[in-house]
C-alpha cells in the first residue's frame, strides 16, 4: 500500500503563512512461508516553510503511538517547547514486523519501530521501540495487542489496534 498527500496554505487564501505540506506512507507485506510474514512500513513528511511559526499544528508532524513508534505515547515525539511536545516540520518513521501464525486465527508478532519529528532534517534523532504482540483475525477484522519498550524513555507501553495499522 502506498499513500501520498500534499496540502498547504497561502496568504492569498487567508492563511497566516505560505507553506506546502508533503506526506507519504508505504507498507508492504512479504510472505515468509505458509505461516510467517514480514511487514515493512516507512513514513516521511516535510512542511516546507522558513519556520513553523504561524503554521497550524495539524500541518506539522509528531511521532509516537500505535501506528507510529510503539513504546512511546501518542504524538510524544517531536519538538520540545518547555514541557510540551509540539509538531516539527519534518518526520521520518520506519517499522519492521515479523508475524508467525500459530493457528488460522491467532498469531504472535515481533517488531521494531524507529521515528522522530523535528524542525530540521539534521535534528531527526529516531527513537527506537520494540516488542512483542498478539494478532487475532476476528470476524470484525484483524486486532493487534502489543507490549513495546521505548528505548529512549525506558518505559513499557501497551498498544492496541483494530485492523492493520497503516
Chimera marker file (.cmm) of the C-alpha trace (Angstrom):
<marker_set name="trace">
<marker id="1" x="0.000" y="0.000" z="0.000" r="1" g="1" b="0" radius="0.5"/>
<marker id="2" x="1.184" y="3.499" z="-0.733" r="1" g="1" b="0" radius="0.5"/>
<marker id="3" x="-0.308" y="6.850" z="0.219" r="1" g="1" b="0" radius="0.5"/>
<marker id="4" x="0.801" y="10.377" z="-0.694" r="1" g="1" b="0" radius="0.5"/>
<marker id="5" x="-0.668" y="13.693" z="0.423" r="1" g="1" b="0" radius="0.5"/>
<marker id="6" x="0.014" y="17.287" z="-0.458" r="1" g="1" b="0" radius="0.5"/>
<marker id="7" x="-1.521" y="20.266" z="1.290" r="1" g="1" b="0" radius="0.5"/>
<marker id="8" x="-0.706" y="23.753" z="2.380" r="1" g="1" b="0" radius="0.5"/>
<marker id="9" x="-1.757" y="27.310" z="2.884" r="1" g="1" b="0" radius="0.5"/>
<marker id="10" x="-1.408" y="30.603" z="1.074" r="1" g="1" b="0" radius="0.5"/>
<marker id="11" x="-1.718" y="34.151" z="2.321" r="1" g="1" b="0" radius="0.5"/>
<marker id="12" x="-3.767" y="34.875" z="-0.792" r="1" g="1" b="0" radius="0.5"/>
<marker id="13" x="-6.346" y="32.438" z="0.624" r="1" g="1" b="0" radius="0.5"/>
<marker id="14" x="-6.346" y="33.992" z="4.133" r="1" g="1" b="0" radius="0.5"/>
<marker id="15" x="-3.632" y="31.817" z="5.674" r="1" g="1" b="0" radius="0.5"/>
<marker id="16" x="-1.161" y="33.368" z="8.150" r="1" g="1" b="0" radius="0.5"/>
<marker id="17" x="1.768" y="31.890" z="6.208" r="1" g="1" b="0" radius="0.5"/>
<marker id="18" x="2.589" y="30.368" z="2.833" r="1" g="1" b="0" radius="0.5"/>
<marker id="19" x="3.584" y="26.701" z="3.219" r="1" g="1" b="0" radius="0.5"/>
<marker id="20" x="3.390" y="23.325" z="1.491" r="1" g="1" b="0" radius="0.5"/>
<marker id="21" x="2.997" y="20.025" z="3.367" r="1" g="1" b="0" radius="0.5"/>
<marker id="22" x="4.145" y="16.750" z="1.809" r="1" g="1" b="0" radius="0.5"/>
<marker id="23" x="3.445" y="13.399" z="3.481" r="1" g="1" b="0" radius="0.5"/>
<marker id="24" x="3.839" y="9.809" z="2.329" r="1" g="1" b="0" radius="0.5"/>
<marker id="25" x="3.423" y="6.298" z="3.737" r="1" g="1" b="0" radius="0.5"/>
<marker id="26" x="4.399" y="2.911" z="2.338" r="1" g="1" b="0" radius="0.5"/>
<marker id="27" x="3.517" y="-0.531" z="3.697" r="1" g="1" b="0" radius="0.5"/>
<marker id="28" x="4.416" y="-3.867" z="2.164" r="1" g="1" b="0" radius="0.5"/>
<marker id="29" x="3.889" y="-7.452" z="3.288" r="1" g="1" b="0" radius="0.5"/>
<marker id="30" x="6.265" y="-10.247" z="2.357" r="1" g="1" b="0" radius="0.5"/>
<marker id="31" x="5.264" y="-13.906" z="2.839" r="1" g="1" b="0" radius="0.5"/>
<marker id="32" x="7.932" y="-15.971" z="4.595" r="1" g="1" b="0" radius="0.5"/>
<marker id="33" x="6.476" y="-19.420" z="4.113" r="1" g="1" b="0" radius="0.5"/>
<marker id="34" x="2.965" y="-20.653" z="4.851" r="1" g="1" b="0" radius="0.5"/>
<marker id="35" x="2.689" y="-19.348" z="8.423" r="1" g="1" b="0" radius="0.5"/>
<marker id="36" x="5.055" y="-16.374" z="8.577" r="1" g="1" b="0" radius="0.5"/>
<marker id="37" x="5.112" y="-12.883" z="7.122" r="1" g="1" b="0" radius="0.5"/>
<marker id="38" x="7.182" y="-9.720" z="7.287" r="1" g="1" b="0" radius="0.5"/>
<marker id="39" x="5.640" y="-6.238" z="7.168" r="1" g="1" b="0" radius="0.5"/>
<marker id="40" x="7.791" y="-3.190" z="6.396" r="1" g="1" b="0" radius="0.5"/>
<marker id="41" x="6.492" y="0.354" z="6.808" r="1" g="1" b="0" radius="0.5"/>
<marker id="42" x="8.056" y="3.739" z="6.066" r="1" g="1" b="0" radius="0.5"/>
<marker id="43" x="6.638" y="7.218" z="6.595" r="1" g="1" b="0" radius="0.5"/>
<marker id="44" x="8.147" y="10.594" z="5.714" r="1" g="1" b="0" radius="0.5"/>
<marker id="45" x="6.903" y="14.149" z="5.741" r="1" g="1" b="0" radius="0.5"/>
<marker id="46" x="8.019" y="17.720" z="5.255" r="1" g="1" b="0" radius="0.5"/>
<marker id="47" x="6.298" y="21.052" z="5.759" r="1" g="1" b="0" radius="0.5"/>
<marker id="48" x="8.103" y="23.480" z="3.502" r="1" g="1" b="0" radius="0.5"/>
<marker id="49" x="8.297" y="26.937" z="5.105" r="1" g="1" b="0" radius="0.5"/>
<marker id="50" x="11.054" y="29.097" z="6.636" r="1" g="1" b="0" radius="0.5"/>
<marker id="51" x="9.811" y="28.211" z="10.163" r="1" g="1" b="0" radius="0.5"/>
<marker id="52" x="6.855" y="26.536" z="11.889" r="1" g="1" b="0" radius="0.5"/>
<marker id="53" x="5.592" y="29.857" z="13.280" r="1" g="1" b="0" radius="0.5"/>
<marker id="54" x="2.080" y="30.562" z="12.023" r="1" g="1" b="0" radius="0.5"/>
<marker id="55" x="1.534" y="27.021" z="10.707" r="1" g="1" b="0" radius="0.5"/>
<marker id="56" x="-1.368" y="25.135" z="12.344" r="1" g="1" b="0" radius="0.5"/>
<marker id="57" x="-0.272" y="22.085" z="14.384" r="1" g="1" b="0" radius="0.5"/>
<marker id="58" x="-2.352" y="19.838" z="12.083" r="1" g="1" b="0" radius="0.5"/>
<marker id="59" x="0.086" y="20.655" z="9.260" r="1" g="1" b="0" radius="0.5"/>
<marker id="60" x="3.193" y="19.821" z="11.313" r="1" g="1" b="0" radius="0.5"/>
<marker id="61" x="4.402" y="16.378" z="12.421" r="1" g="1" b="0" radius="0.5"/>
<marker id="62" x="4.751" y="14.399" z="15.638" r="1" g="1" b="0" radius="0.5"/>
<marker id="63" x="5.513" y="10.703" z="16.096" r="1" g="1" b="0" radius="0.5"/>
<marker id="64" x="4.824" y="8.037" z="18.690" r="1" g="1" b="0" radius="0.5"/>
<marker id="65" x="1.986" y="5.635" z="19.405" r="1" g="1" b="0" radius="0.5"/>
<marker id="66" x="0.298" y="2.588" z="17.912" r="1" g="1" b="0" radius="0.5"/>
<marker id="67" x="0.528" y="3.495" z="14.208" r="1" g="1" b="0" radius="0.5"/>
<marker id="68" x="3.880" y="5.268" z="14.522" r="1" g="1" b="0" radius="0.5"/>
<marker id="69" x="6.583" y="4.345" z="17.065" r="1" g="1" b="0" radius="0.5"/>
<marker id="70" x="5.288" y="1.807" z="19.572" r="1" g="1" b="0" radius="0.5"/>
<marker id="71" x="6.813" y="2.078" z="23.043" r="1" g="1" b="0" radius="0.5"/>
<marker id="72" x="6.039" y="5.824" z="23.197" r="1" g="1" b="0" radius="0.5"/>
<marker id="73" x="2.874" y="7.765" z="23.963" r="1" g="1" b="0" radius="0.5"/>
<marker id="74" x="0.743" y="9.035" z="21.092" r="1" g="1" b="0" radius="0.5"/>
<marker id="75" x="2.428" y="12.031" z="19.416" r="1" g="1" b="0" radius="0.5"/>
<marker id="76" x="5.007" y="12.326" z="22.210" r="1" g="1" b="0" radius="0.5"/>
<marker id="77" x="7.978" y="12.572" z="19.814" r="1" g="1" b="0" radius="0.5"/>
<marker id="78" x="8.588" y="15.969" z="18.251" r="1" g="1" b="0" radius="0.5"/>
<marker id="79" x="9.938" y="19.413" z="19.055" r="1" g="1" b="0" radius="0.5"/>
<marker id="80" x="10.222" y="20.185" z="22.773" r="1" g="1" b="0" radius="0.5"/>
<marker id="81" x="8.982" y="23.621" z="23.875" r="1" g="1" b="0" radius="0.5"/>
<marker id="82" x="9.293" y="23.812" z="27.645" r="1" g="1" b="0" radius="0.5"/>
<marker id="83" x="7.369" y="20.802" z="28.949" r="1" g="1" b="0" radius="0.5"/>
<marker id="84" x="5.271" y="20.422" z="25.772" r="1" g="1" b="0" radius="0.5"/>
<marker id="85" x="5.892" y="18.448" z="22.599" r="1" g="1" b="0" radius="0.5"/>
<marker id="86" x="4.829" y="20.380" z="19.502" r="1" g="1" b="0" radius="0.5"/>
<marker id="87" x="4.900" y="19.498" z="15.828" r="1" g="1" b="0" radius="0.5"/>
<marker id="88" x="8.024" y="19.780" z="13.716" r="1" g="1" b="0" radius="0.5"/>
<marker id="89" x="8.431" y="20.450" z="10.012" r="1" g="1" b="0" radius="0.5"/>
<marker id="90" x="9.996" y="17.047" z="9.242" r="1" g="1" b="0" radius="0.5"/>
<marker id="91" x="9.043" y="13.429" z="10.008" r="1" g="1" b="0" radius="0.5"/>
<marker id="92" x="10.716" y="10.078" z="9.442" r="1" g="1" b="0" radius="0.5"/>
<marker id="93" x="9.438" y="6.741" z="10.793" r="1" g="1" b="0" radius="0.5"/>
<marker id="94" x="10.176" y="3.106" z="9.953" r="1" g="1" b="0" radius="0.5"/>
<marker id="95" x="8.887" y="-0.252" z="11.164" r="1" g="1" b="0" radius="0.5"/>
<marker id="96" x="9.584" y="-3.946" z="10.631" r="1" g="1" b="0" radius="0.5"/>
<marker id="97" x="7.261" y="-6.625" z="11.992" r="1" g="1" b="0" radius="0.5"/>
<marker id="98" x="7.511" y="-10.412" z="11.703" r="1" g="1" b="0" radius="0.5"/>
<marker id="99" x="4.344" y="-12.430" z="12.400" r="1" g="1" b="0" radius="0.5"/>
<marker id="100" x="4.047" y="-16.172" z="12.944" r="1" g="1" b="0" radius="0.5"/>
<marker id="101" x="0.513" y="-17.622" z="12.715" r="1" g="1" b="0" radius="0.5"/>
<marker id="102" x="0.202" y="-20.394" z="15.310" r="1" g="1" b="0" radius="0.5"/>
<marker id="103" x="-3.356" y="-21.172" z="14.128" r="1" g="1" b="0" radius="0.5"/>
<marker id="104" x="-5.612" y="-19.912" z="11.323" r="1" g="1" b="0" radius="0.5"/>
<marker id="105" x="-6.783" y="-17.001" z="13.542" r="1" g="1" b="0" radius="0.5"/>
<marker id="106" x="-4.042" y="-16.440" z="16.164" r="1" g="1" b="0" radius="0.5"/>
<marker id="107" x="-0.547" y="-15.116" z="15.620" r="1" g="1" b="0" radius="0.5"/>
<marker id="108" x="2.425" y="-13.713" z="17.504" r="1" g="1" b="0" radius="0.5"/>
<marker id="109" x="4.482" y="-10.788" z="16.266" r="1" g="1" b="0" radius="0.5"/>
<marker id="110" x="7.884" y="-9.283" z="16.992" r="1" g="1" b="0" radius="0.5"/>
<marker id="111" x="8.568" y="-5.724" z="15.854" r="1" g="1" b="0" radius="0.5"/>
<marker id="112" x="10.955" y="-2.800" z="15.894" r="1" g="1" b="0" radius="0.5"/>
<marker id="113" x="9.936" y="0.802" z="15.182" r="1" g="1" b="0" radius="0.5"/>
<marker id="114" x="12.016" y="3.957" z="14.845" r="1" g="1" b="0" radius="0.5"/>
<marker id="115" x="10.986" y="7.552" z="14.236" r="1" g="1" b="0" radius="0.5"/>
<marker id="116" x="11.081" y="11.206" z="15.138" r="1" g="1" b="0" radius="0.5"/>
<marker id="117" x="9.795" y="14.642" z="14.154" r="1" g="1" b="0" radius="0.5"/>
<marker id="118" x="11.958" y="17.779" z="14.132" r="1" g="1" b="0" radius="0.5"/>
<marker id="119" x="12.255" y="21.275" z="12.679" r="1" g="1" b="0" radius="0.5"/>
<marker id="120" x="15.348" y="20.454" z="10.596" r="1" g="1" b="0" radius="0.5"/>
<marker id="121" x="16.213" y="17.152" z="8.897" r="1" g="1" b="0" radius="0.5"/>
<marker id="122" x="19.565" y="17.097" z="10.690" r="1" g="1" b="0" radius="0.5"/>
<marker id="123" x="17.779" y="17.250" z="14.060" r="1" g="1" b="0" radius="0.5"/>
<marker id="124" x="15.874" y="13.995" z="13.461" r="1" g="1" b="0" radius="0.5"/>
<marker id="125" x="17.032" y="11.583" z="16.178" r="1" g="1" b="0" radius="0.5"/>
<marker id="126" x="14.940" y="8.422" z="15.772" r="1" g="1" b="0" radius="0.5"/>
<marker id="127" x="13.523" y="6.962" z="18.963" r="1" g="1" b="0" radius="0.5"/>
<marker id="128" x="13.579" y="3.155" z="18.974" r="1" g="1" b="0" radius="0.5"/>
<marker id="129" x="10.730" y="0.976" z="20.205" r="1" g="1" b="0" radius="0.5"/>
<marker id="130" x="10.498" y="-2.803" z="20.069" r="1" g="1" b="0" radius="0.5"/>
<marker id="131" x="8.398" y="-5.574" z="21.468" r="1" g="1" b="0" radius="0.5"/>
<marker id="132" x="6.033" y="-8.494" z="21.061" r="1" g="1" b="0" radius="0.5"/>
<marker id="133" x="2.362" y="-8.724" z="20.247" r="1" g="1" b="0" radius="0.5"/>
<marker id="134" x="-0.636" y="-10.973" z="19.683" r="1" g="1" b="0" radius="0.5"/>
<marker id="135" x="-2.687" y="-10.937" z="16.473" r="1" g="1" b="0" radius="0.5"/>
<marker id="136" x="-6.274" y="-12.137" z="16.126" r="1" g="1" b="0" radius="0.5"/>
<marker id="137" x="-8.187" y="-12.416" z="12.847" r="1" g="1" b="0" radius="0.5"/>
<marker id="138" x="-11.551" y="-11.527" z="14.376" r="1" g="1" b="0" radius="0.5"/>
<marker id="139" x="-14.853" y="-11.553" z="12.440" r="1" g="1" b="0" radius="0.5"/>
<marker id="140" x="-14.744" y="-7.724" z="12.557" r="1" g="1" b="0" radius="0.5"/>
<marker id="141" x="-11.195" y="-7.570" z="11.158" r="1" g="1" b="0" radius="0.5"/>
<marker id="142" x="-7.640" y="-8.012" z="12.453" r="1" g="1" b="0" radius="0.5"/>
<marker id="143" x="-6.924" y="-6.958" z="16.039" r="1" g="1" b="0" radius="0.5"/>
<marker id="144" x="-3.452" y="-6.450" z="17.486" r="1" g="1" b="0" radius="0.5"/>
<marker id="145" x="-2.308" y="-6.129" z="21.089" r="1" g="1" b="0" radius="0.5"/>
<marker id="146" x="1.347" y="-5.165" z="21.598" r="1" g="1" b="0" radius="0.5"/>
<marker id="147" x="3.692" y="-4.678" z="24.518" r="1" g="1" b="0" radius="0.5"/>
<marker id="148" x="6.503" y="-2.320" z="23.485" r="1" g="1" b="0" radius="0.5"/>
<marker id="149" x="9.617" y="-0.966" z="25.168" r="1" g="1" b="0" radius="0.5"/>
<marker id="150" x="10.640" y="2.625" z="24.405" r="1" g="1" b="0" radius="0.5"/>
<marker id="151" x="14.426" y="2.644" z="24.488" r="1" g="1" b="0" radius="0.5"/>
<marker id="152" x="14.675" y="6.438" z="24.977" r="1" g="1" b="0" radius="0.5"/>
<marker id="153" x="12.299" y="6.549" z="27.966" r="1" g="1" b="0" radius="0.5"/>
<marker id="154" x="12.903" y="3.086" z="29.413" r="1" g="1" b="0" radius="0.5"/>
<marker id="155" x="9.137" y="2.562" z="29.633" r="1" g="1" b="0" radius="0.5"/>
<marker id="156" x="6.978" y="-0.410" z="28.691" r="1" g="1" b="0" radius="0.5"/>
<marker id="157" x="3.682" y="0.530" z="26.994" r="1" g="1" b="0" radius="0.5"/>
<marker id="158" x="0.647" y="-1.412" z="25.789" r="1" g="1" b="0" radius="0.5"/>
<marker id="159" x="-0.754" y="-0.640" z="22.324" r="1" g="1" b="0" radius="0.5"/>
<marker id="160" x="-3.971" y="-1.883" z="20.725" r="1" g="1" b="0" radius="0.5"/>
<marker id="161" x="-5.018" y="-1.667" z="17.077" r="1" g="1" b="0" radius="0.5"/>
<marker id="162" x="-8.145" y="-2.595" z="15.162" r="1" g="1" b="0" radius="0.5"/>
<marker id="163" x="-7.271" y="-3.623" z="11.608" r="1" g="1" b="0" radius="0.5"/>
<marker id="164" x="-3.766" y="-3.384" z="10.221" r="1" g="1" b="0" radius="0.5"/>
<marker id="165" x="-2.189" y="-0.050" z="11.210" r="1" g="1" b="0" radius="0.5"/>
<marker id="166" x="-1.164" y="1.901" z="8.114" r="1" g="1" b="0" radius="0.5"/>
<link id1="1" id2="2" r="1" g="1" b="0" radius="0.2"/>
<link id1="2" id2="3" r="1" g="1" b="0" radius="0.2"/>
<link id1="3" id2="4" r="1" g="1" b="0" radius="0.2"/>
<link id1="4" id2="5" r="1" g="1" b="0" radius="0.2"/>
<link id1="5" id2="6" r="1" g="1" b="0" radius="0.2"/>
<link id1="6" id2="7" r="1" g="1" b="0" radius="0.2"/>
<link id1="7" id2="8" r="1" g="1" b="0" radius="0.2"/>
<link id1="8" id2="9" r="1" g="1" b="0" radius="0.2"/>
<link id1="9" id2="10" r="1" g="1" b="0" radius="0.2"/>
<link id1="10" id2="11" r="1" g="1" b="0" radius="0.2"/>
<link id1="11" id2="12" r="1" g="1" b="0" radius="0.2"/>
<link id1="12" id2="13" r="1" g="1" b="0" radius="0.2"/>
<link id1="13" id2="14" r="1" g="1" b="0" radius="0.2"/>
<link id1="14" id2="15" r="1" g="1" b="0" radius="0.2"/>
<link id1="15" id2="16" r="1" g="1" b="0" radius="0.2"/>
<link id1="16" id2="17" r="1" g="1" b="0" radius="0.2"/>
<link id1="17" id2="18" r="1" g="1" b="0" radius="0.2"/>
<link id1="18" id2="19" r="1" g="1" b="0" radius="0.2"/>
<link id1="19" id2="20" r="1" g="1" b="0" radius="0.2"/>
<link id1="20" id2="21" r="1" g="1" b="0" radius="0.2"/>
<link id1="21" id2="22" r="1" g="1" b="0" radius="0.2"/>
<link id1="22" id2="23" r="1" g="1" b="0" radius="0.2"/>
<link id1="23" id2="24" r="1" g="1" b="0" radius="0.2"/>
<link id1="24" id2="25" r="1" g="1" b="0" radius="0.2"/>
<link id1="25" id2="26" r="1" g="1" b="0" radius="0.2"/>
<link id1="26" id2="27" r="1" g="1" b="0" radius="0.2"/>
<link id1="27" id2="28" r="1" g="1" b="0" radius="0.2"/>
<link id1="28" id2="29" r="1" g="1" b="0" radius="0.2"/>
<link id1="29" id2="30" r="1" g="1" b="0" radius="0.2"/>
<link id1="30" id2="31" r="1" g="1" b="0" radius="0.2"/>
<link id1="31" id2="32" r="1" g="1" b="0" radius="0.2"/>
<link id1="32" id2="33" r="1" g="1" b="0" radius="0.2"/>
<link id1="33" id2="34" r="1" g="1" b="0" radius="0.2"/>
<link id1="34" id2="35" r="1" g="1" b="0" radius="0.2"/>
<link id1="35" id2="36" r="1" g="1" b="0" radius="0.2"/>
<link id1="36" id2="37" r="1" g="1" b="0" radius="0.2"/>
<link id1="37" id2="38" r="1" g="1" b="0" radius="0.2"/>
<link id1="38" id2="39" r="1" g="1" b="0" radius="0.2"/>
<link id1="39" id2="40" r="1" g="1" b="0" radius="0.2"/>
<link id1="40" id2="41" r="1" g="1" b="0" radius="0.2"/>
<link id1="41" id2="42" r="1" g="1" b="0" radius="0.2"/>
<link id1="42" id2="43" r="1" g="1" b="0" radius="0.2"/>
<link id1="43" id2="44" r="1" g="1" b="0" radius="0.2"/>
<link id1="44" id2="45" r="1" g="1" b="0" radius="0.2"/>
<link id1="45" id2="46" r="1" g="1" b="0" radius="0.2"/>
<link id1="46" id2="47" r="1" g="1" b="0" radius="0.2"/>
<link id1="47" id2="48" r="1" g="1" b="0" radius="0.2"/>
<link id1="48" id2="49" r="1" g="1" b="0" radius="0.2"/>
<link id1="49" id2="50" r="1" g="1" b="0" radius="0.2"/>
<link id1="50" id2="51" r="1" g="1" b="0" radius="0.2"/>
<link id1="51" id2="52" r="1" g="1" b="0" radius="0.2"/>
<link id1="52" id2="53" r="1" g="1" b="0" radius="0.2"/>
<link id1="53" id2="54" r="1" g="1" b="0" radius="0.2"/>
<link id1="54" id2="55" r="1" g="1" b="0" radius="0.2"/>
<link id1="55" id2="56" r="1" g="1" b="0" radius="0.2"/>
<link id1="56" id2="57" r="1" g="1" b="0" radius="0.2"/>
<link id1="57" id2="58" r="1" g="1" b="0" radius="0.2"/>
<link id1="58" id2="59" r="1" g="1" b="0" radius="0.2"/>
<link id1="59" id2="60" r="1" g="1" b="0" radius="0.2"/>
<link id1="60" id2="61" r="1" g="1" b="0" radius="0.2"/>
<link id1="61" id2="62" r="1" g="1" b="0" radius="0.2"/>
<link id1="62" id2="63" r="1" g="1" b="0" radius="0.2"/>
<link id1="63" id2="64" r="1" g="1" b="0" radius="0.2"/>
<link id1="64" id2="65" r="1" g="1" b="0" radius="0.2"/>
<link id1="65" id2="66" r="1" g="1" b="0" radius="0.2"/>
<link id1="66" id2="67" r="1" g="1" b="0" radius="0.2"/>
<link id1="67" id2="68" r="1" g="1" b="0" radius="0.2"/>
<link id1="68" id2="69" r="1" g="1" b="0" radius="0.2"/>
<link id1="69" id2="70" r="1" g="1" b="0" radius="0.2"/>
<link id1="70" id2="71" r="1" g="1" b="0" radius="0.2"/>
<link id1="71" id2="72" r="1" g="1" b="0" radius="0.2"/>
<link id1="72" id2="73" r="1" g="1" b="0" radius="0.2"/>
<link id1="73" id2="74" r="1" g="1" b="0" radius="0.2"/>
<link id1="74" id2="75" r="1" g="1" b="0" radius="0.2"/>
<link id1="75" id2="76" r="1" g="1" b="0" radius="0.2"/>
<link id1="76" id2="77" r="1" g="1" b="0" radius="0.2"/>
<link id1="77" id2="78" r="1" g="1" b="0" radius="0.2"/>
<link id1="78" id2="79" r="1" g="1" b="0" radius="0.2"/>
<link id1="79" id2="80" r="1" g="1" b="0" radius="0.2"/>
<link id1="80" id2="81" r="1" g="1" b="0" radius="0.2"/>
<link id1="81" id2="82" r="1" g="1" b="0" radius="0.2"/>
<link id1="82" id2="83" r="1" g="1" b="0" radius="0.2"/>
<link id1="83" id2="84" r="1" g="1" b="0" radius="0.2"/>
<link id1="84" id2="85" r="1" g="1" b="0" radius="0.2"/>
<link id1="85" id2="86" r="1" g="1" b="0" radius="0.2"/>
<link id1="86" id2="87" r="1" g="1" b="0" radius="0.2"/>
<link id1="87" id2="88" r="1" g="1" b="0" radius="0.2"/>
<link id1="88" id2="89" r="1" g="1" b="0" radius="0.2"/>
<link id1="89" id2="90" r="1" g="1" b="0" radius="0.2"/>
<link id1="90" id2="91" r="1" g="1" b="0" radius="0.2"/>
<link id1="91" id2="92" r="1" g="1" b="0" radius="0.2"/>
<link id1="92" id2="93" r="1" g="1" b="0" radius="0.2"/>
<link id1="93" id2="94" r="1" g="1" b="0" radius="0.2"/>
<link id1="94" id2="95" r="1" g="1" b="0" radius="0.2"/>
<link id1="95" id2="96" r="1" g="1" b="0" radius="0.2"/>
<link id1="96" id2="97" r="1" g="1" b="0" radius="0.2"/>
<link id1="97" id2="98" r="1" g="1" b="0" radius="0.2"/>
<link id1="98" id2="99" r="1" g="1" b="0" radius="0.2"/>
<link id1="99" id2="100" r="1" g="1" b="0" radius="0.2"/>
<link id1="100" id2="101" r="1" g="1" b="0" radius="0.2"/>
<link id1="101" id2="102" r="1" g="1" b="0" radius="0.2"/>
<link id1="102" id2="103" r="1" g="1" b="0" radius="0.2"/>
<link id1="103" id2="104" r="1" g="1" b="0" radius="0.2"/>
<link id1="104" id2="105" r="1" g="1" b="0" radius="0.2"/>
<link id1="105" id2="106" r="1" g="1" b="0" radius="0.2"/>
<link id1="106" id2="107" r="1" g="1" b="0" radius="0.2"/>
<link id1="107" id2="108" r="1" g="1" b="0" radius="0.2"/>
<link id1="108" id2="109" r="1" g="1" b="0" radius="0.2"/>
<link id1="109" id2="110" r="1" g="1" b="0" radius="0.2"/>
<link id1="110" id2="111" r="1" g="1" b="0" radius="0.2"/>
<link id1="111" id2="112" r="1" g="1" b="0" radius="0.2"/>
<link id1="112" id2="113" r="1" g="1" b="0" radius="0.2"/>
<link id1="113" id2="114" r="1" g="1" b="0" radius="0.2"/>
<link id1="114" id2="115" r="1" g="1" b="0" radius="0.2"/>
<link id1="115" id2="116" r="1" g="1" b="0" radius="0.2"/>
<link id1="116" id2="117" r="1" g="1" b="0" radius="0.2"/>
<link id1="117" id2="118" r="1" g="1" b="0" radius="0.2"/>
<link id1="118" id2="119" r="1" g="1" b="0" radius="0.2"/>
<link id1="119" id2="120" r="1" g="1" b="0" radius="0.2"/>
<link id1="120" id2="121" r="1" g="1" b="0" radius="0.2"/>
<link id1="121" id2="122" r="1" g="1" b="0" radius="0.2"/>
<link id1="122" id2="123" r="1" g="1" b="0" radius="0.2"/>
<link id1="123" id2="124" r="1" g="1" b="0" radius="0.2"/>
<link id1="124" id2="125" r="1" g="1" b="0" radius="0.2"/>
<link id1="125" id2="126" r="1" g="1" b="0" radius="0.2"/>
<link id1="126" id2="127" r="1" g="1" b="0" radius="0.2"/>
<link id1="127" id2="128" r="1" g="1" b="0" radius="0.2"/>
<link id1="128" id2="129" r="1" g="1" b="0" radius="0.2"/>
<link id1="129" id2="130" r="1" g="1" b="0" radius="0.2"/>
<link id1="130" id2="131" r="1" g="1" b="0" radius="0.2"/>
<link id1="131" id2="132" r="1" g="1" b="0" radius="0.2"/>
<link id1="132" id2="133" r="1" g="1" b="0" radius="0.2"/>
<link id1="133" id2="134" r="1" g="1" b="0" radius="0.2"/>
<link id1="134" id2="135" r="1" g="1" b="0" radius="0.2"/>
<link id1="135" id2="136" r="1" g="1" b="0" radius="0.2"/>
<link id1="136" id2="137" r="1" g="1" b="0" radius="0.2"/>
<link id1="137" id2="138" r="1" g="1" b="0" radius="0.2"/>
<link id1="138" id2="139" r="1" g="1" b="0" radius="0.2"/>
<link id1="139" id2="140" r="1" g="1" b="0" radius="0.2"/>
<link id1="140" id2="141" r="1" g="1" b="0" radius="0.2"/>
<link id1="141" id2="142" r="1" g="1" b="0" radius="0.2"/>
<link id1="142" id2="143" r="1" g="1" b="0" radius="0.2"/>
<link id1="143" id2="144" r="1" g="1" b="0" radius="0.2"/>
<link id1="144" id2="145" r="1" g="1" b="0" radius="0.2"/>
<link id1="145" id2="146" r="1" g="1" b="0" radius="0.2"/>
<link id1="146" id2="147" r="1" g="1" b="0" radius="0.2"/>
<link id1="147" id2="148" r="1" g="1" b="0" radius="0.2"/>
<link id1="148" id2="149" r="1" g="1" b="0" radius="0.2"/>
<link id1="149" id2="150" r="1" g="1" b="0" radius="0.2"/>
<link id1="150" id2="151" r="1" g="1" b="0" radius="0.2"/>
<link id1="151" id2="152" r="1" g="1" b="0" radius="0.2"/>
<link id1="152" id2="153" r="1" g="1" b="0" radius="0.2"/>
<link id1="153" id2="154" r="1" g="1" b="0" radius="0.2"/>
<link id1="154" id2="155" r="1" g="1" b="0" radius="0.2"/>
<link id1="155" id2="156" r="1" g="1" b="0" radius="0.2"/>
<link id1="156" id2="157" r="1" g="1" b="0" radius="0.2"/>
<link id1="157" id2="158" r="1" g="1" b="0" radius="0.2"/>
<link id1="158" id2="159" r="1" g="1" b="0" radius="0.2"/>
<link id1="159" id2="160" r="1" g="1" b="0" radius="0.2"/>
<link id1="160" id2="161" r="1" g="1" b="0" radius="0.2"/>
<link id1="161" id2="162" r="1" g="1" b="0" radius="0.2"/>
<link id1="162" id2="163" r="1" g="1" b="0" radius="0.2"/>
<link id1="163" id2="164" r="1" g="1" b="0" radius="0.2"/>
<link id1="164" id2="165" r="1" g="1" b="0" radius="0.2"/>
<link id1="165" id2="166" r="1" g="1" b="0" radius="0.2"/>
</marker_set>
